[in-house]
Amino acid sequence: NVKETGGGNVDVVLPDKAADLDVAAKTGAGNVSVEIGSAITGTNTVDAKSGAGNVVVCVPSGVAAKLHANSGLGKVIVDPRFE
C-alpha cells in the first residue's frame, strides 16, 4: 500500500488489528504522519519519507518497533523509548 504525493501532506492511519503490512507514505514537500494500530502483529514495514517536511510515526505503547529515520529539510523527533 503506497500513498505518495509530489507536494502536500500525507496522513495514514493503519487499522488496529493488522498483520504483516508493507506501507509507504512519501511526499516531496509536505508533512507525513503515520499512526500505527495498537494491536498490530507480525513483521510490519512502514516507509515514511519527506524531502522538505516533518515525518511523524506514532507507535503505540507495547508495540515493538525498529526505527531508521532521516530528513532532508524537516525534523526527526524520536520517542525516548527508541533512542
PDB file with SEQRES, HELIX, SHEET and CRYST1 records, atoms N, CA, C and O in Angstrom:
SEQRES   1 A   83  ASN VAL LYS GLU THR GLY GLY GLY ASN VAL ASP VAL VAL          
SEQRES   2 A   83  LEU PRO ASP LYS ALA ALA ASP LEU ASP VAL ALA ALA LYS          
SEQRES   3 A   83  THR GLY ALA GLY ASN VAL SER VAL GLU ILE GLY SER ALA          
SEQRES   4 A   83  ILE THR GLY THR ASN THR VAL ASP ALA LYS SER GLY ALA          
SEQRES   5 A   83  GLY ASN VAL VAL VAL CYS VAL PRO SER GLY VAL ALA ALA          
SEQRES   6 A   83  LYS LEU HIS ALA ASN SER GLY LEU GLY LYS VAL ILE VAL          
SEQRES   7 A   83  ASP PRO ARG PHE GLU                                          
HELIX    1 AA1 PRO A   80  PHE A   82  5                                   3    
SHEET    1 AA1 3 VAL A   2  THR A   5  0                                        
SHEET    2 AA1 3 ASP A  22  THR A  27  1                                        
SHEET    3 AA1 3 THR A  45  SER A  50  1                                        
SHEET    1 AA2 3 VAL A  10  VAL A  13  0                                        
SHEET    2 AA2 3 VAL A  32  GLU A  35  1                                        
SHEET    3 AA2 3 VAL A  55  CYS A  58  1                                        
CRYST1    1.000    1.000    1.000  90.00  90.00  90.00 P 1           1          
ATOM      1  N   ASN A   1       0.847  -1.173   0.000  1.00  0.00           N  
ATOM      2  CA  ASN A   1       0.000   0.000   0.000  1.00  0.00           C  
ATOM      3  C   ASN A   1       0.894   1.237   0.000  1.00  0.00           C  
ATOM      4  O   ASN A   1       1.737   1.384   0.885  1.00  0.00           O  
ATOM      5  N   VAL A   2       0.728   2.121  -0.967  1.00  0.00           N  
ATOM      6  CA  VAL A   2       1.573   3.305  -1.105  1.00  0.00           C  
ATOM      7  C   VAL A   2       0.700   4.547  -1.218  1.00  0.00           C  
ATOM      8  O   VAL A   2      -0.233   4.596  -2.019  1.00  0.00           O  
ATOM      9  N   LYS A   3       1.017   5.553  -0.402  1.00  0.00           N  
ATOM     10  CA  LYS A   3       0.425   6.883  -0.548  1.00  0.00           C  
ATOM     11  C   LYS A   3       1.575   7.818  -0.841  1.00  0.00           C  
ATOM     12  O   LYS A   3       2.487   7.956  -0.027  1.00  0.00           O  
ATOM     13  N   GLU A   4       1.543   8.462  -1.997  1.00  0.00           N  
ATOM     14  CA  GLU A   4       2.670   9.295  -2.400  1.00  0.00           C  
ATOM     15  C   GLU A   4       2.156  10.548  -3.097  1.00  0.00           C  
ATOM     16  O   GLU A   4       1.187  10.507  -3.856  1.00  0.00           O  
ATOM     17  N   THR A   5       2.832  11.670  -2.819  1.00  0.00           N  
ATOM     18  CA  THR A   5       2.495  12.920  -3.477  1.00  0.00           C  
ATOM     19  C   THR A   5       3.765  13.728  -3.697  1.00  0.00           C  
ATOM     20  O   THR A   5       4.702  13.644  -2.903  1.00  0.00           O  
ATOM     21  N   GLY A   6       3.799  14.492  -4.749  1.00  0.00           N  
ATOM     22  CA  GLY A   6       4.960  15.338  -5.022  1.00  0.00           C  
ATOM     23  C   GLY A   6       5.025  16.522  -4.076  1.00  0.00           C  
ATOM     24  O   GLY A   6       6.112  16.981  -3.726  1.00  0.00           O  
ATOM     25  N   GLY A   7       3.869  17.016  -3.660  1.00  0.00           N  
ATOM     26  CA  GLY A   7       3.802  18.132  -2.731  1.00  0.00           C  
ATOM     27  C   GLY A   7       2.485  18.089  -1.990  1.00  0.00           C  
ATOM     28  O   GLY A   7       1.430  17.915  -2.600  1.00  0.00           O  
ATOM     29  N   GLY A   8       2.537  18.245  -0.696  1.00  0.00           N  
ATOM     30  CA  GLY A   8       1.331  18.173   0.123  1.00  0.00           C  
ATOM     31  C   GLY A   8       1.530  17.199   1.260  1.00  0.00           C  
ATOM     32  O   GLY A   8       2.502  16.444   1.291  1.00  0.00           O  
ATOM     33  N   ASN A   9       0.604  17.224   2.185  1.00  0.00           N  
ATOM     34  CA  ASN A   9       0.696  16.365   3.361  1.00  0.00           C  
ATOM     35  C   ASN A   9       0.127  14.981   3.076  1.00  0.00           C  
ATOM     36  O   ASN A   9      -0.791  14.821   2.271  1.00  0.00           O  
ATOM     37  N   VAL A  10       0.694  13.984   3.756  1.00  0.00           N  
ATOM     38  CA  VAL A  10       0.219  12.607   3.657  1.00  0.00           C  
ATOM     39  C   VAL A  10      -0.096  12.128   5.072  1.00  0.00           C  
ATOM     40  O   VAL A  10       0.772  12.146   5.944  1.00  0.00           O  
ATOM     41  N   ASP A  11      -1.338  11.700   5.297  1.00  0.00           N  
ATOM     42  CA  ASP A  11      -1.759  11.164   6.593  1.00  0.00           C  
ATOM     43  C   ASP A  11      -2.243   9.737   6.394  1.00  0.00           C  
ATOM     44  O   ASP A  11      -3.104   9.476   5.554  1.00  0.00           O  
ATOM     45  N   VAL A  12      -1.679   8.805   7.181  1.00  0.00           N  
ATOM     46  CA  VAL A  12      -2.042   7.393   7.085  1.00  0.00           C  
ATOM     47  C   VAL A  12      -2.393   6.890   8.479  1.00  0.00           C  
ATOM     48  O   VAL A  12      -1.624   7.080   9.421  1.00  0.00           O  
ATOM     49  N   VAL A  13      -3.551   6.250   8.613  1.00  0.00           N  
ATOM     50  CA  VAL A  13      -3.952   5.616   9.868  1.00  0.00           C  
ATOM     51  C   VAL A  13      -4.104   4.129   9.574  1.00  0.00           C  
ATOM     52  O   VAL A  13      -4.965   3.725   8.792  1.00  0.00           O  
ATOM     53  N   LEU A  14      -3.259   3.320  10.208  1.00  0.00           N  
ATOM     54  CA  LEU A  14      -3.303   1.871   9.990  1.00  0.00           C  
ATOM     55  C   LEU A  14      -4.342   1.247  10.913  1.00  0.00           C  
ATOM     56  O   LEU A  14      -4.570   1.753  12.012  1.00  0.00           O  
ATOM     57  N   PRO A  15      -4.972   0.160  10.487  1.00  0.00           N  
ATOM     58  CA  PRO A  15      -6.003  -0.475  11.307  1.00  0.00           C  
ATOM     59  C   PRO A  15      -5.432  -1.013  12.613  1.00  0.00           C  
ATOM     60  O   PRO A  15      -4.262  -1.386  12.691  1.00  0.00           O  
ATOM     61  N   ASP A  16      -6.289  -1.046  13.645  1.00  0.00           N  
ATOM     62  CA  ASP A  16      -5.848  -1.555  14.947  1.00  0.00           C  
ATOM     63  C   ASP A  16      -5.401  -3.004  14.867  1.00  0.00           C  
ATOM     64  O   ASP A  16      -4.382  -3.372  15.452  1.00  0.00           O  
ATOM     65  N   LYS A  17      -6.147  -3.824  14.155  1.00  0.00           N  
ATOM     66  CA  LYS A  17      -5.811  -5.243  14.065  1.00  0.00           C  
ATOM     67  C   LYS A  17      -5.356  -5.544  12.647  1.00  0.00           C  
ATOM     68  O   LYS A  17      -6.165  -5.713  11.735  1.00  0.00           O  
ATOM     69  N   ALA A  18      -4.052  -5.605  12.486  1.00  0.00           N  
ATOM     70  CA  ALA A  18      -3.479  -5.885  11.173  1.00  0.00           C  
ATOM     71  C   ALA A  18      -2.200  -6.678  11.376  1.00  0.00           C  
ATOM     72  O   ALA A  18      -1.636  -6.693  12.470  1.00  0.00           O  
ATOM     73  N   ALA A  19      -1.749  -7.329  10.330  1.00  0.00           N  
ATOM     74  CA  ALA A  19      -0.520  -8.119  10.417  1.00  0.00           C  
ATOM     75  C   ALA A  19       0.229  -8.044   9.098  1.00  0.00           C  
ATOM     76  O   ALA A  19      -0.361  -7.983   8.020  1.00  0.00           O  
ATOM     77  N   ASP A  20       1.543  -8.049   9.222  1.00  0.00           N  
ATOM     78  CA  ASP A  20       2.435  -8.142   8.066  1.00  0.00           C  
ATOM     79  C   ASP A  20       2.136  -7.087   6.994  1.00  0.00           C  
ATOM     80  O   ASP A  20       1.984  -7.408   5.815  1.00  0.00           O  
ATOM     81  N   LEU A  21       2.055  -5.838   7.422  1.00  0.00           N  
ATOM     82  CA  LEU A  21       1.797  -4.738   6.494  1.00  0.00           C  
ATOM     83  C   LEU A  21       3.093  -4.250   5.859  1.00  0.00           C  
ATOM     84  O   LEU A  21       4.161  -4.328   6.465  1.00  0.00           O  
ATOM     85  N   ASP A  22       2.989  -3.752   4.651  1.00  0.00           N  
ATOM     86  CA  ASP A  22       4.096  -3.089   3.968  1.00  0.00           C  
ATOM     87  C   ASP A  22       3.519  -1.784   3.425  1.00  0.00           C  
ATOM     88  O   ASP A  22       2.835  -1.776   2.402  1.00  0.00           O  
ATOM     89  N   VAL A  23       3.802  -0.680   4.121  1.00  0.00           N  
ATOM     90  CA  VAL A  23       3.168   0.602   3.837  1.00  0.00           C  
ATOM     91  C   VAL A  23       4.229   1.646   3.520  1.00  0.00           C  
ATOM     92  O   VAL A  23       5.267   1.701   4.179  1.00  0.00           O  
ATOM     93  N   ALA A  24       3.970   2.472   2.511  1.00  0.00           N  
ATOM     94  CA  ALA A  24       4.854   3.593   2.188  1.00  0.00           C  
ATOM     95  C   ALA A  24       4.019   4.867   2.155  1.00  0.00           C  
ATOM     96  O   ALA A  24       2.944   4.909   1.555  1.00  0.00           O  
ATOM     97  N   ALA A  25       4.535   5.908   2.813  1.00  0.00           N  
ATOM     98  CA  ALA A  25       3.901   7.228   2.810  1.00  0.00           C  
ATOM     99  C   ALA A  25       4.997   8.238   2.507  1.00  0.00           C  
ATOM    100  O   ALA A  25       5.903   8.436   3.318  1.00  0.00           O  
ATOM    101  N   LYS A  26       4.921   8.882   1.340  1.00  0.00           N  
ATOM    102  CA  LYS A  26       6.027   9.731   0.888  1.00  0.00           C  
ATOM    103  C   LYS A  26       5.503  11.017   0.268  1.00  0.00           C  
ATOM    104  O   LYS A  26       4.451  11.036  -0.371  1.00  0.00           O  
ATOM    105  N   THR A  27       6.261  12.095   0.469  1.00  0.00           N  
ATOM    106  CA  THR A  27       5.965  13.357  -0.188  1.00  0.00           C  
ATOM    107  C   THR A  27       7.260  14.101  -0.460  1.00  0.00           C  
ATOM    108  O   THR A  27       8.235  13.967   0.280  1.00  0.00           O  
ATOM    109  N   GLY A  28       7.261  14.875  -1.515  1.00  0.00           N  
ATOM    110  CA  GLY A  28       8.444  15.667  -1.837  1.00  0.00           C  
ATOM    111  C   GLY A  28       8.527  16.911  -0.973  1.00  0.00           C  
ATOM    112  O   GLY A  28       9.609  17.283  -0.518  1.00  0.00           O  
ATOM    113  N   ALA A  29       7.384  17.561  -0.744  1.00  0.00           N  
ATOM    114  CA  ALA A  29       7.358  18.793   0.039  1.00  0.00           C  
ATOM    115  C   ALA A  29       6.066  18.836   0.835  1.00  0.00           C  
ATOM    116  O   ALA A  29       5.040  19.296   0.336  1.00  0.00           O  
ATOM    117  N   GLY A  30       6.112  18.368   2.047  1.00  0.00           N  
ATOM    118  CA  GLY A  30       4.952  18.347   2.930  1.00  0.00           C  
ATOM    119  C   GLY A  30       5.254  17.471   4.122  1.00  0.00           C  
ATOM    120  O   GLY A  30       6.341  16.904   4.230  1.00  0.00           O  
ATOM    121  N   ASN A  31       4.297  17.363   5.011  1.00  0.00           N  
ATOM    122  CA  ASN A  31       4.460  16.544   6.210  1.00  0.00           C  
ATOM    123  C   ASN A  31       3.880  15.152   5.990  1.00  0.00           C  
ATOM    124  O   ASN A  31       2.925  14.974   5.233  1.00  0.00           O  
ATOM    125  N   VAL A  32       4.473  14.168   6.663  1.00  0.00           N  
ATOM    126  CA  VAL A  32       3.990  12.789   6.621  1.00  0.00           C  
ATOM    127  C   VAL A  32       3.653  12.368   8.042  1.00  0.00           C  
ATOM    128  O   VAL A  32       4.465  12.530   8.953  1.00  0.00           O  
ATOM    129  N   SER A  33       2.460  11.831   8.230  1.00  0.00           N  
ATOM    130  CA  SER A  33       2.027  11.343   9.536  1.00  0.00           C  
ATOM    131  C   SER A  33       1.492   9.925   9.367  1.00  0.00           C  
ATOM    132  O   SER A  33       0.622   9.676   8.533  1.00  0.00           O  
ATOM    133  N   VAL A  34       2.021   8.994  10.168  1.00  0.00           N  
ATOM    134  CA  VAL A  34       1.569   7.601  10.136  1.00  0.00           C  
ATOM    135  C   VAL A  34       1.223   7.189  11.558  1.00  0.00           C  
ATOM    136  O   VAL A  34       2.040   7.327  12.468  1.00  0.00           O  
ATOM    137  N   GLU A  35       0.006   6.683  11.746  1.00  0.00           N  
ATOM    138  CA  GLU A  35      -0.430   6.193  13.052  1.00  0.00           C  
ATOM    139  C   GLU A  35      -0.570   4.678  12.964  1.00  0.00           C  
ATOM    140  O   GLU A  35      -1.357   4.162  12.171  1.00  0.00           O  
ATOM    141  N   ILE A  36       0.203   3.975  13.786  1.00  0.00           N  
ATOM    142  CA  ILE A  36       0.210   2.510  13.778  1.00  0.00           C  
ATOM    143  C   ILE A  36      -0.852   1.999  14.740  1.00  0.00           C  
ATOM    144  O   ILE A  36      -0.999   2.523  15.845  1.00  0.00           O  
ATOM    145  N   GLY A  37      -1.594   0.974  14.322  1.00  0.00           N  
ATOM    146  CA  GLY A  37      -2.646   0.397  15.151  1.00  0.00           C  
ATOM    147  C   GLY A  37      -2.110  -0.246  16.420  1.00  0.00           C  
ATOM    148  O   GLY A  37      -0.970  -0.708  16.455  1.00  0.00           O  
ATOM    149  N   SER A  38      -2.930  -0.274  17.457  1.00  0.00           N  
ATOM    150  CA  SER A  38      -2.485  -0.734  18.776  1.00  0.00           C  
ATOM    151  C   SER A  38      -2.360  -2.251  18.897  1.00  0.00           C  
ATOM    152  O   SER A  38      -1.679  -2.733  19.802  1.00  0.00           O  
ATOM    153  N   ALA A  39      -2.990  -3.007  18.021  1.00  0.00           N  
ATOM    154  CA  ALA A  39      -2.931  -4.467  18.115  1.00  0.00           C  
ATOM    155  C   ALA A  39      -2.269  -5.071  16.882  1.00  0.00           C  
ATOM    156  O   ALA A  39      -2.582  -6.197  16.496  1.00  0.00           O  
ATOM    157  N   ILE A  40      -1.373  -4.339  16.276  1.00  0.00           N  
ATOM    158  CA  ILE A  40      -0.693  -4.800  15.072  1.00  0.00           C  
ATOM    159  C   ILE A  40       0.242  -5.965  15.426  1.00  0.00           C  
ATOM    160  O   ILE A  40       0.881  -5.949  16.478  1.00  0.00           O  
ATOM    161  N   THR A  41       0.320  -6.959  14.560  1.00  0.00           N  
ATOM    162  CA  THR A  41       1.154  -8.134  14.834  1.00  0.00           C  
ATOM    163  C   THR A  41       1.974  -8.486  13.597  1.00  0.00           C  
ATOM    164  O   THR A  41       1.761  -7.943  12.513  1.00  0.00           O  
ATOM    165  N   GLY A  42       2.901  -9.393  13.783  1.00  0.00           N  
ATOM    166  CA  GLY A  42       3.710  -9.860  12.665  1.00  0.00           C  
ATOM    167  C   GLY A  42       4.867  -8.929  12.376  1.00  0.00           C  
ATOM    168  O   GLY A  42       5.255  -8.117  13.216  1.00  0.00           O  
ATOM    169  N   THR A  43       5.413  -9.056  11.178  1.00  0.00           N  
ATOM    170  CA  THR A  43       6.503  -8.202  10.721  1.00  0.00           C  
ATOM    171  C   THR A  43       5.914  -7.142   9.808  1.00  0.00           C  
ATOM    172  O   THR A  43       5.392  -7.450   8.737  1.00  0.00           O  
ATOM    173  N   ASN A  44       6.001  -5.898  10.237  1.00  0.00           N  
ATOM    174  CA  ASN A  44       5.386  -4.791   9.510  1.00  0.00           C  
ATOM    175  C   ASN A  44       6.447  -3.784   9.110  1.00  0.00           C  
ATOM    176  O   ASN A  44       7.371  -3.509   9.875  1.00  0.00           O  
ATOM    177  N   THR A  45       6.315  -3.237   7.917  1.00  0.00           N  
ATOM    178  CA  THR A  45       7.259  -2.247   7.414  1.00  0.00           C  
ATOM    179  C   THR A  45       6.504  -0.970   7.084  1.00  0.00           C  
ATOM    180  O   THR A  45       5.510  -0.991   6.359  1.00  0.00           O  
ATOM    181  N   VAL A  46       6.990   0.144   7.626  1.00  0.00           N  
ATOM    182  CA  VAL A  46       6.440   1.460   7.315  1.00  0.00           C  
ATOM    183  C   VAL A  46       7.586   2.311   6.794  1.00  0.00           C  
ATOM    184  O   VAL A  46       8.560   2.551   7.507  1.00  0.00           O  
ATOM    185  N   ASP A  47       7.473   2.765   5.558  1.00  0.00           N  
ATOM    186  CA  ASP A  47       8.471   3.632   4.940  1.00  0.00           C  
ATOM    187  C   ASP A  47       7.844   5.019   4.837  1.00  0.00           C  
ATOM    188  O   ASP A  47       7.005   5.257   3.969  1.00  0.00           O  
ATOM    189  N   ALA A  48       8.250   5.939   5.722  1.00  0.00           N  
ATOM    190  CA  ALA A  48       7.686   7.289   5.762  1.00  0.00           C  
ATOM    191  C   ALA A  48       8.794   8.284   5.447  1.00  0.00           C  
ATOM    192  O   ALA A  48       9.801   8.338   6.153  1.00  0.00           O  
ATOM    193  N   LYS A  49       8.610   9.077   4.379  1.00  0.00           N  
ATOM    194  CA  LYS A  49       9.665   9.997   3.943  1.00  0.00           C  
ATOM    195  C   LYS A  49       9.077  11.327   3.492  1.00  0.00           C  
ATOM    196  O   LYS A  49       7.976  11.391   2.944  1.00  0.00           O  
ATOM    197  N   SER A  50       9.850  12.396   3.741  1.00  0.00           N  
ATOM    198  CA  SER A  50       9.525  13.713   3.219  1.00  0.00           C  
ATOM    199  C   SER A  50      10.812  14.401   2.822  1.00  0.00           C  
ATOM    200  O   SER A  50      11.784  14.395   3.577  1.00  0.00           O  
ATOM    201  N   GLY A  51      10.824  14.993   1.644  1.00  0.00           N  
ATOM    202  CA  GLY A  51      12.009  15.718   1.206  1.00  0.00           C  
ATOM    203  C   GLY A  51      12.163  17.043   1.929  1.00  0.00           C  
ATOM    204  O   GLY A  51      13.280  17.454   2.241  1.00  0.00           O  
ATOM    205  N   ALA A  52      11.049  17.718   2.199  1.00  0.00           N  
ATOM    206  CA  ALA A  52      11.094  19.026   2.856  1.00  0.00           C  
ATOM    207  C   ALA A  52       9.883  19.169   3.764  1.00  0.00           C  
ATOM    208  O   ALA A  52       8.994  19.978   3.498  1.00  0.00           O  
ATOM    209  N   GLY A  53       9.848  18.394   4.822  1.00  0.00           N  
ATOM    210  CA  GLY A  53       8.748  18.454   5.777  1.00  0.00           C  
ATOM    211  C   GLY A  53       9.035  17.558   6.955  1.00  0.00           C  
ATOM    212  O   GLY A  53      10.067  16.888   7.005  1.00  0.00           O  
ATOM    213  N   ASN A  54       8.127  17.547   7.893  1.00  0.00           N  
ATOM    214  CA  ASN A  54       8.278  16.727   9.088  1.00  0.00           C  
ATOM    215  C   ASN A  54       7.682  15.348   8.857  1.00  0.00           C  
ATOM    216  O   ASN A  54       6.726  15.186   8.099  1.00  0.00           O  
ATOM    217  N   VAL A  55       8.264  14.355   9.526  1.00  0.00           N  
ATOM    218  CA  VAL A  55       7.766  12.981   9.484  1.00  0.00           C  
ATOM    219  C   VAL A  55       7.441  12.570  10.914  1.00  0.00           C  
ATOM    220  O   VAL A  55       8.295  12.646  11.797  1.00  0.00           O  
ATOM    221  N   VAL A  56       6.202  12.133  11.140  1.00  0.00           N  
ATOM    222  CA  VAL A  56       5.770  11.685  12.459  1.00  0.00           C  
ATOM    223  C   VAL A  56       5.194  10.284  12.303  1.00  0.00           C  
ATOM    224  O   VAL A  56       4.266  10.072  11.523  1.00  0.00           O  
ATOM    225  N   VAL A  57       5.750   9.327  13.050  1.00  0.00           N  
ATOM    226  CA  VAL A  57       5.218   7.965  13.092  1.00  0.00           C  
ATOM    227  C   VAL A  57       4.853   7.681  14.541  1.00  0.00           C  
ATOM    228  O   VAL A  57       5.723   7.659  15.411  1.00  0.00           O  
ATOM    229  N   CYS A  58       3.567   7.462  14.802  1.00  0.00           N  
ATOM    230  CA  CYS A  58       3.081   7.204  16.159  1.00  0.00           C  
ATOM    231  C   CYS A  58       3.039   5.702  16.398  1.00  0.00           C  
ATOM    232  O   CYS A  58       2.283   4.975  15.754  1.00  0.00           O  
ATOM    233  N   VAL A  59       3.872   5.248  17.344  1.00  0.00           N  
ATOM    234  CA  VAL A  59       3.954   3.832  17.693  1.00  0.00           C  
ATOM    235  C   VAL A  59       3.316   3.660  19.068  1.00  0.00           C  
ATOM    236  O   VAL A  59       3.814   4.226  20.041  1.00  0.00           O  
ATOM    237  N   PRO A  60       2.227   2.893  19.179  1.00  0.00           N  
ATOM    238  CA  PRO A  60       1.570   2.716  20.468  1.00  0.00           C  
ATOM    239  C   PRO A  60       2.465   1.999  21.479  1.00  0.00           C  
ATOM    240  O   PRO A  60       3.341   1.218  21.107  1.00  0.00           O  
ATOM    241  N   SER A  61       2.235   2.269  22.732  1.00  0.00           N  
ATOM    242  CA  SER A  61       2.934   1.581  23.810  1.00  0.00           C  
ATOM    243  C   SER A  61       2.685   0.082  23.689  1.00  0.00           C  
ATOM    244  O   SER A  61       1.559  -0.339  23.423  1.00  0.00           O  
ATOM    245  N   GLY A  62       3.711  -0.715  23.878  1.00  0.00           N  
ATOM    246  CA  GLY A  62       3.580  -2.162  23.810  1.00  0.00           C  
ATOM    247  C   GLY A  62       3.800  -2.745  22.430  1.00  0.00           C  
ATOM    248  O   GLY A  62       3.824  -3.967  22.279  1.00  0.00           O  
ATOM    249  N   VAL A  63       3.959  -1.907  21.419  1.00  0.00           N  
ATOM    250  CA  VAL A  63       4.222  -2.379  20.063  1.00  0.00           C  
ATOM    251  C   VAL A  63       5.719  -2.262  19.793  1.00  0.00           C  
ATOM    252  O   VAL A  63       6.296  -1.182  19.920  1.00  0.00           O  
ATOM    253  N   ALA A  64       6.341  -3.372  19.423  1.00  0.00           N  
ATOM    254  CA  ALA A  64       7.779  -3.369  19.141  1.00  0.00           C  
ATOM    255  C   ALA A  64       8.039  -2.650  17.827  1.00  0.00           C  
ATOM    256  O   ALA A  64       7.257  -2.747  16.882  1.00  0.00           O  
ATOM    257  N   ALA A  65       9.158  -1.923  17.784  1.00  0.00           N  
ATOM    258  CA  ALA A  65       9.493  -1.196  16.559  1.00  0.00           C  
ATOM    259  C   ALA A  65      10.995  -1.034  16.445  1.00  0.00           C  
ATOM    260  O   ALA A  65      11.705  -0.915  17.444  1.00  0.00           O  
ATOM    261  N   LYS A  66      11.460  -1.033  15.219  1.00  0.00           N  
ATOM    262  CA  LYS A  66      12.855  -0.729  14.895  1.00  0.00           C  
ATOM    263  C   LYS A  66      12.793   0.446  13.933  1.00  0.00           C  
ATOM    264  O   LYS A  66      12.169   0.354  12.876  1.00  0.00           O  
ATOM    265  N   LEU A  67      13.438   1.550  14.294  1.00  0.00           N  
ATOM    266  CA  LEU A  67      13.303   2.776  13.520  1.00  0.00           C  
ATOM    267  C   LEU A  67      14.590   3.158  12.815  1.00  0.00           C  
ATOM    268  O   LEU A  67      15.685   3.031  13.363  1.00  0.00           O  
ATOM    269  N   HIS A  68      14.432   3.629  11.590  1.00  0.00           N  
ATOM    270  CA  HIS A  68      15.506   4.263  10.821  1.00  0.00           C  
ATOM    271  C   HIS A  68      14.904   5.580  10.349  1.00  0.00           C  
ATOM    272  O   HIS A  68      13.924   5.577   9.603  1.00  0.00           O  
ATOM    273  N   ALA A  69      15.471   6.696  10.768  1.00  0.00           N  
ATOM    274  CA  ALA A  69      14.865   7.983  10.443  1.00  0.00           C  
ATOM    275  C   ALA A  69      15.896   8.965   9.907  1.00  0.00           C  
ATOM    276  O   ALA A  69      17.026   9.036  10.389  1.00  0.00           O  
ATOM    277  N   ASN A  70      15.472   9.729   8.886  1.00  0.00           N  
ATOM    278  CA  ASN A  70      16.282  10.839   8.397  1.00  0.00           C  
ATOM    279  C   ASN A  70      15.357  11.843   7.739  1.00  0.00           C  
ATOM    280  O   ASN A  70      14.206  11.539   7.425  1.00  0.00           O  
ATOM    281  N   SER A  71      15.875  13.042   7.535  1.00  0.00           N  
ATOM    282  CA  SER A  71      15.066  14.092   6.944  1.00  0.00           C  
ATOM    283  C   SER A  71      15.926  14.969   6.064  1.00  0.00           C  
ATOM    284  O   SER A  71      17.091  15.223   6.373  1.00  0.00           O  
ATOM    285  N   GLY A  72      15.353  15.429   4.969  1.00  0.00           N  
ATOM    286  CA  GLY A  72      16.057  16.365   4.101  1.00  0.00           C  
ATOM    287  C   GLY A  72      16.096  17.750   4.733  1.00  0.00           C  
ATOM    288  O   GLY A  72      17.157  18.218   5.145  1.00  0.00           O  
ATOM    289  N   LEU A  73      14.935  18.410   4.810  1.00  0.00           N  
ATOM    290  CA  LEU A  73      14.846  19.761   5.361  1.00  0.00           C  
ATOM    291  C   LEU A  73      13.831  19.855   6.490  1.00  0.00           C  
ATOM    292  O   LEU A  73      13.383  20.957   6.808  1.00  0.00           O  
ATOM    293  N   GLY A  74      13.461  18.767   7.092  1.00  0.00           N  
ATOM    294  CA  GLY A  74      12.473  18.777   8.169  1.00  0.00           C  
ATOM    295  C   GLY A  74      13.065  18.257   9.458  1.00  0.00           C  
ATOM    296  O   GLY A  74      14.283  18.157   9.604  1.00  0.00           O  
ATOM    297  N   LYS A  75      12.197  17.928  10.387  1.00  0.00           N  
ATOM    298  CA  LYS A  75      12.617  17.455  11.704  1.00  0.00           C  
ATOM    299  C   LYS A  75      12.406  15.952  11.832  1.00  0.00           C  
ATOM    300  O   LYS A  75      11.483  15.376  11.255  1.00  0.00           O  
ATOM    301  N   VAL A  76      13.293  15.340  12.606  1.00  0.00           N  
ATOM    302  CA  VAL A  76      13.107  13.956  13.035  1.00  0.00           C  
ATOM    303  C   VAL A  76      13.083  13.987  14.553  1.00  0.00           C  
ATOM    304  O   VAL A  76      14.074  14.357  15.183  1.00  0.00           O  
ATOM    305  N   ILE A  77      11.976  13.609  15.135  1.00  0.00           N  
ATOM    306  CA  ILE A  77      11.847  13.551  16.588  1.00  0.00           C  
ATOM    307  C   ILE A  77      11.516  12.111  16.939  1.00  0.00           C  
ATOM    308  O   ILE A  77      10.524  11.556  16.467  1.00  0.00           O  
ATOM    309  N   VAL A  78      12.363  11.511  17.776  1.00  0.00           N  
ATOM    310  CA  VAL A  78      12.206  10.100  18.123  1.00  0.00           C  
ATOM    311  C   VAL A  78      11.758   9.982  19.573  1.00  0.00           C  
ATOM    312  O   VAL A  78      12.342  10.596  20.466  1.00  0.00           O  
ATOM    313  N   ASP A  79      10.723   9.192  19.799  1.00  0.00           N  
ATOM    314  CA  ASP A  79      10.260   8.909  21.151  1.00  0.00           C  
ATOM    315  C   ASP A  79      11.417   8.334  21.958  1.00  0.00           C  
ATOM    316  O   ASP A  79      12.156   7.494  21.445  1.00  0.00           O  
ATOM    317  N   PRO A  80      11.595   8.762  23.205  1.00  0.00           N  
ATOM    318  CA  PRO A  80      12.704   8.274  24.032  1.00  0.00           C  
ATOM    319  C   PRO A  80      12.757   6.748  24.170  1.00  0.00           C  
ATOM    320  O   PRO A  80      13.818   6.198  24.467  1.00  0.00           O  
ATOM    321  N   ARG A  81      11.632   6.057  23.959  1.00  0.00           N  
ATOM    322  CA  ARG A  81      11.647   4.589  24.034  1.00  0.00           C  
ATOM    323  C   ARG A  81      12.572   3.980  22.996  1.00  0.00           C  
ATOM    324  O   ARG A  81      13.042   2.857  23.176  1.00  0.00           O  
ATOM    325  N   PHE A  82      12.844   4.702  21.908  1.00  0.00           N  
ATOM    326  CA  PHE A  82      13.605   4.151  20.793  1.00  0.00           C  
ATOM    327  C   PHE A  82      14.982   4.775  20.627  1.00  0.00           C  
ATOM    328  O   PHE A  82      15.672   4.485  19.650  1.00  0.00           O  
ATOM    329  N   GLU A  83      15.394   5.620  21.554  1.00  0.00           N  
ATOM    330  CA  GLU A  83      16.709   6.259  21.433  1.00  0.00           C  
ATOM    331  C   GLU A  83      17.808   5.352  21.924  1.00  0.00           C  
ATOM    332  O   GLU A  83      18.979   5.730  21.895  1.00  0.00           O  
TER     333      GLU A  83                                                      
END                                                                             
